[in-house]
Amino acid sequence: MKLNKVIVMMVFIGLAWSCKKDDENPLVEIPPRPLGEVSVENEADIQAFLKSHFYNYEEFANPPADFNFKIKIDTLAGDNADKIPLSEQILSEKIKISPSDLDLEDQASTEQNLYYLIARDGVGGPPTVGDSTFLKYEGSLLDGTLFDGNSSYTWQYLPFTIRGYAQGISHFKTGDDIVVNNDGTTSISNSGIGLIIMPSALGYYNTGTGVIAPYSNLMFQIDAGLYVKNTDYDQDGIPSILEDLNKDGILSNDNTDAEAEKSVYPPTYVPNHLDRDDDGDGTPTRDEIIINPDGTITFPDSNGNGIPDYLDKETK
């Protein structure tokens, strides 16, 4: 079944998400430990894991007839002592963490290493942290303890997930076609498959849930099926990724009319990527921008003050 025949239908079936922030989490360590101290410990544990483990890269290089393209991780010991460790195959990205990102006070910013492994490259484009994705995933601790996952492809709107997960997904190319199998199940051909490994500051930090203890490193196996390019979650005419005004990869901290929302009781904060009237002036955002025939967007600035109308409460 071709992608363009089903993609619109699939999006509106529902944007499910997991790996989400848990605002009612009972396992919270207060006060939180110093970010710098935890970062050093997390990095040391991740490095030890990467140097002592490998994945089934040989099967991915030469897939057996019945290979399910699932990553298997094992230790470098015994008959496997000569395998290539993850540390020599994994890639990384540095991500700046500000104390405010974790609701911390009087602490310095740090850079965290986000690790990702591409076991099979996809053929489609990679999603951004503001896009909706259709994927399979399996979440575990570094010791292999499972805490979350899905056995079938599920829609996830990445801004609703934890930061390291969303940023990691943006490194995976997706597949191309949805295939209906003889048994009625579906699969996606040529999807990107790999791993994401993150320190706690890119996950839940001083909170935990179930088997996830505070300050836990997390690992996700990913099968990146499809994505909606330029997802516009609030349908205000502006793709969600363009509503990341400070370009830090966190869409929830971009809220143009936060001051006005603060004055309402009880305060209700709606970040721009979920707000159809970003500046709260009563005129929908879609009516304050111009969507050109080629899909590009023009942002009028009626009063010439350098602020586009859709973000300027003084213009309507």
C-alpha positions as MATLAB code, in Angstrom:
seq = 'MKLNKVIVMMVFIGLAWSCKKDDENPLVEIPPRPLGEVSVENEADIQAFLKSHFYNYEEFANPPADFNFKIKIDTLAGDNADKIPLSEQILSEKIKISPSDLDLEDQASTEQNLYYLIARDGVGGPPTVGDSTFLKYEGSLLDGTLFDGNSSYTWQYLPFTIRGYAQGISHFKTGDDIVVNNDGTTSISNSGIGLIIMPSALGYYNTGTGVIAPYSNLMFQIDAGLYVKNTDYDQDGIPSILEDLNKDGILSNDNTDAEAEKSVYPPTYVPNHLDRDDDGDGTPTRDEIIINPDGTITFPDSNGNGIPDYLDKETK';
ca = [
       0.000    0.000    0.000;
       1.503    3.325   -1.007;
       2.267    5.889    1.678;
       0.359    8.732    0.037;
      -2.862    6.685    0.176;
      -2.820    6.203    3.929;
      -0.705    8.882    5.569;
      -3.492   11.433    6.075;
      -5.847    8.821    7.493;
      -3.212    7.491    9.854;
      -2.407   10.923   11.264;
      -5.979   11.513   12.322;
      -6.465    8.073   13.837;
      -4.674    9.583   16.818;
      -1.336   11.029   17.818;
      -0.380    8.637   20.582;
       2.722    9.297   22.593;
       4.766    7.631   25.261;
       8.042    8.570   26.894;
       6.100   11.590   28.093;
       6.844   13.789   31.047;
       4.922   12.584   34.090;
       3.568   15.570   36.013;
       2.086   13.335   38.728;
       5.184   11.257   39.305;
       5.403   10.051   42.924;
       9.146    9.297   42.740;
      10.762   12.701   42.989;
      14.000   13.436   44.805;
      13.785   16.873   46.404;
      16.002   18.783   46.551;
      17.574   17.451   43.342;
      21.253   16.587   43.263;
      23.693   18.979   41.535;
      23.455   18.694   37.768;
      27.225   18.717   37.263;
      27.726   15.870   39.722;
      24.997   13.703   38.212;
      26.247   14.409   34.679;
      29.708   13.056   35.469;
      28.262    9.878   36.976;
      25.828    9.331   34.103;
      28.536    9.797   31.474;
      30.869    7.368   33.232;
      28.147    4.709   33.401;
      27.231    5.176   29.733;
      30.864    4.970   28.632;
      31.371    1.769   30.637;
      28.293    0.279   28.976;
      29.354    1.274   25.460;
      32.832   -0.188   25.914;
      31.612   -3.506   27.328;
      28.673   -4.254   24.994;
      28.048   -4.854   21.302;
      25.020   -5.330   19.087;
      24.242   -7.849   16.335;
      25.828   -5.713   13.607;
      26.823   -8.772   11.582;
      23.174   -9.756   11.109;
      22.331   -6.229    9.986;
      25.225   -6.287    7.516;
      24.186   -9.669    6.071;
      20.563  -10.309    7.112;
      19.570  -13.991    7.401;
      16.396  -15.020    5.581;
      14.327  -14.964    8.774;
      15.956  -11.884   10.357;
      13.477   -9.609   12.156;
      15.794   -6.568   12.138;
      15.641   -6.285   15.896;
      18.714   -5.072   17.762;
      20.177   -7.521   20.263;
      22.755   -6.322   22.776;
      25.222   -8.587   24.550;
      28.405   -8.274   26.592;
      31.919   -8.527   25.209;
      32.904  -11.781   26.866;
      33.704  -15.393   26.011;
      32.989  -16.183   22.359;
      31.965  -12.553   21.868;
      35.124  -10.990   23.258;
      36.369  -10.010   19.799;
      33.189   -8.230   18.681;
      33.253   -4.503   17.911;
      32.049   -2.550   20.964;
      29.226   -0.042   20.761;
      31.711    2.678   21.659;
      33.332    2.311   18.231;
      30.074    2.404   16.273;
      27.831    4.856   18.069;
      27.511    8.556   17.246;
      26.867   11.427   19.634;
      25.502   14.952   19.807;
      26.173   17.540   22.513;
      23.063   19.201   23.905;
      23.168   22.195   26.206;
      21.057   21.854   29.338;
      20.067   25.002   31.204;
      19.024   24.718   34.864;
      15.590   26.071   33.953;
      15.078   23.092   31.638;
      14.965   20.869   34.718;
      13.423   23.381   37.143;
      16.750   23.709   38.936;
      17.985   26.799   40.738;
      21.478   28.197   41.339;
      23.212   25.665   39.083;
      25.373   26.079   36.005;
      24.443   24.979   32.506;
      26.048   21.789   31.220;
      26.520   19.964   27.940;
      25.160   16.437   27.773;
      26.113   13.724   25.298;
      23.175   12.144   23.488;
      24.198    8.865   21.816;
      22.558    7.289   18.790;
      23.348    4.243   16.685;
      22.119    3.741   13.120;
      21.808   -0.036   12.598;
      19.851    0.346    9.356;
      19.541    3.623    7.512;
      16.080    4.561    6.307;
      15.315    5.938    2.870;
      12.994    8.793    3.847;
      13.712   12.116    5.429;
      14.448   12.525    9.145;
      11.734   14.173   11.252;
      12.416   17.279   13.307;
      11.754   17.533   17.042;
       8.491   19.263   16.105;
       7.080   16.531   13.883;
       4.659   13.643   14.309;
       6.244   10.226   13.793;
       4.894    6.728   13.187;
       7.260    4.266   14.844;
       7.995    1.322   17.075;
      10.152    1.700   20.162;
      11.325   -0.206   23.203;
      12.587    1.595   26.299;
      14.934    0.015   28.824;
      17.530    0.773   31.437;
      21.143    0.010   30.571;
      20.878   -3.294   32.450;
      18.161   -4.410   30.032;
      15.174   -3.849   32.322;
      12.218   -2.904   30.107;
       9.944   -0.032   31.114;
       7.985    0.878   27.977;
       7.460   -0.016   24.333;
       5.063   -0.863   21.547;
       4.986   -3.900   19.287;
       3.173   -2.108   16.467;
       3.731    1.266   14.867;
       2.270    4.155   16.870;
       1.921    7.871   16.190;
       3.894   10.134   18.506;
       4.013   13.928   18.476;
       7.635   14.457   19.481;
       7.180   17.686   21.518;
       5.126   15.603   23.955;
       8.022   13.221   24.637;
      11.160   13.600   26.733;
      13.913   15.745   25.262;
      16.554   13.111   24.566;
      14.020   10.880   22.855;
      12.740   13.605   20.522;
      16.238   14.821   19.719;
      17.395   11.259   19.104;
      14.514   10.475   16.727;
      15.545   13.453   14.595;
      18.705   11.529   13.626;
      16.796    8.615   12.067;
      15.629    8.507    8.484;
      12.201    6.964    8.059;
      10.814    4.325    5.672;
       8.747    4.659    2.529;
       5.710    2.384    1.999;
       3.161    0.807    4.323;
       2.920   -2.857    3.350;
      -0.139   -4.995    4.140;
       1.089   -8.516    4.887;
      -0.763  -11.726    4.039;
      -1.843  -12.184    7.639;
      -3.456   -8.732    7.735;
      -0.708   -7.073    9.737;
       1.180   -4.092    8.380;
       4.840   -3.231    8.160;
       6.853   -0.342    6.771;
       9.587   -0.984    4.255;
      13.076    0.513    4.507;
      12.545    2.112    7.918;
      15.429    3.437    9.977;
      16.443    1.210   12.887;
      18.790    1.994   15.751;
      19.415    2.949   19.361;
      19.210    6.088   21.464;
      21.114    6.250   24.758;
      20.713    9.294   26.972;
      21.762   10.594   30.390;
      19.114   11.393   32.974;
      19.220   15.145   32.270;
      17.755   14.395   28.833;
      15.196   12.054   30.378;
      13.507   12.282   33.773;
      16.471   13.506   35.881;
      15.396   13.553   39.563;
      12.035   11.913   38.923;
      11.236    8.288   38.281;
       8.381    5.951   37.646;
       8.049    2.204   38.000;
      11.491    0.654   37.436;
      12.990    4.017   36.421;
      14.788    5.406   39.442;
      15.786    9.075   39.685;
      18.954    9.912   37.693;
      18.621    6.829   35.475;
      20.246    6.622   32.056;
      17.790    5.444   29.411;
      18.058    3.437   26.190;
      15.551    3.140   23.354;
      15.452    0.803   20.384;
      13.844    2.639   17.486;
      12.140    1.552   14.271;
      11.360    4.870   12.556;
       8.536    4.122   10.133;
       7.042    7.361    8.820;
       6.642   10.999    9.729;
       4.527   14.007    8.832;
       6.836   16.627    7.346;
       6.276   20.111    8.750;
       3.694   18.920   11.272;
       1.342   21.771   12.232;
      -0.162   20.356   15.407;
      -2.390   23.330   16.279;
      -3.295   23.929   12.602;
      -2.513   27.641   12.835;
      -0.656   27.636    9.517;
       2.840   27.526   11.024;
       4.731   24.194   11.234;
       5.437   23.290   14.836;
       9.206   23.340   14.352;
       9.010   27.022   13.327;
       7.301   27.770   16.645;
      10.558   26.931   18.436;
      11.416   30.628   18.499;
      14.594   30.339   20.588;
      15.719   27.302   18.567;
      16.689   25.246   21.614;
      14.760   22.162   20.535;
      12.184   22.601   23.319;
       8.830   23.779   21.982;
       7.141   23.983   25.377;
       9.149   27.058   26.474;
       8.085   29.260   23.545;
       4.931   31.033   24.689;
       4.457   34.554   23.357;
       1.376   35.412   25.431;
       2.563   33.824   28.683;
       2.175   37.086   30.643;
      -1.458   37.425   29.629;
      -2.106   33.770   30.444;
      -0.538   34.299   33.864;
      -3.184   36.883   34.729;
      -6.013   34.404   34.250;
      -7.152   32.368   37.260;
      -6.230   29.619   37.300;
      -3.293   30.365   34.968;
      -3.419   28.318   31.795;
      -0.193   28.278   29.800;
      -0.412   27.264   26.157;
       2.891   27.258   24.218;
       2.822   28.561   20.666;
       2.883   25.127   19.029;
      -0.464   24.367   20.705;
      -1.938   27.888   20.428;
      -3.978   29.048   17.432;
      -3.615   32.680   18.568;
       0.054   32.933   19.485;
       0.041   36.546   20.691;
      -3.400   36.383   22.333;
      -4.724   39.433   20.496;
      -7.991   37.790   19.498;
      -6.981   37.356   15.847;
      -6.068   33.788   14.873;
      -2.444   33.280   13.889;
      -3.536   31.938   10.492;
      -5.133   35.335    9.756;
      -1.918   37.208   10.569;
       0.371   35.292    8.218;
       0.385   34.716    4.472;
       0.729   31.160    3.177;
       2.130   31.445   -0.333;
       1.130   29.140   -3.223;
       4.463   27.299   -2.964;
       3.869   26.554    0.728;
       6.316   29.122    2.094;
       5.091   31.594    4.703;
       5.310   35.387    4.727;
       5.173   37.043    8.156;
       3.803   40.600    7.828;
       5.047   43.284   10.245;
       2.374   45.967    9.888;
       3.861   48.521   12.289;
       7.476   47.908   11.278;
       8.701   47.266   14.819;
      10.571   44.098   13.892;
       7.977   41.790   15.444;
       5.747   39.855   13.023;
       2.045   40.518   13.454;
       1.245   37.012   14.667;
       3.569   37.567   17.663;
       2.705   41.244   18.215;
      -0.386   41.960   20.326;
      -0.300   45.577   19.143;
      -1.359   44.557   15.626;
      -4.511   42.782   14.544;
];
